[in-house]
Amino acid sequence: MGTGSGHQLTDRPLDPAAYIVEGYLADSMAKGYRFLLSEEDIDGLVAFLLTQ
């Protein structure tokens, strides 16, 4: 993946606790997408989100 939005869209589902917005709890996001989605699935998801 490249840099910028695509990079962030790839990282967030894989490691949701990497960046926590002030006021939100670190454990409030679902975990485990790294194990549920293949790299191709994540690339497809990011490509879709970038078109929205």
Contacts in CASP RR format, 6 or more apart in sequence:
PFRMAT RR
TARGET T0000
AUTHOR 0000-0000-0000
METHOD contacts of the structure
MODEL  1
MGTGSGHQLTDRPLDPAAYIVEGYLADSMAKGYRFLLSEEDIDGLVAFLL
TQ
1 7 0 8 1.000
1 10 0 8 1.000
1 43 0 8 1.000
1 46 0 8 1.000
5 50 0 8 1.000
6 46 0 8 1.000
6 50 0 8 1.000
9 45 0 8 1.000
9 46 0 8 1.000
9 49 0 8 1.000
9 50 0 8 1.000
10 42 0 8 1.000
10 43 0 8 1.000
10 46 0 8 1.000
11 18 0 8 1.000
12 18 0 8 1.000
12 19 0 8 1.000
13 33 0 8 1.000
13 34 0 8 1.000
13 37 0 8 1.000
13 42 0 8 1.000
13 45 0 8 1.000
14 33 0 8 1.000
14 34 0 8 1.000
14 42 0 8 1.000
15 34 0 8 1.000
16 29 0 8 1.000
16 30 0 8 1.000
16 31 0 8 1.000
17 26 0 8 1.000
17 27 0 8 1.000
17 29 0 8 1.000
17 31 0 8 1.000
20 26 0 8 1.000
33 42 0 8 1.000
37 45 0 8 1.000
END
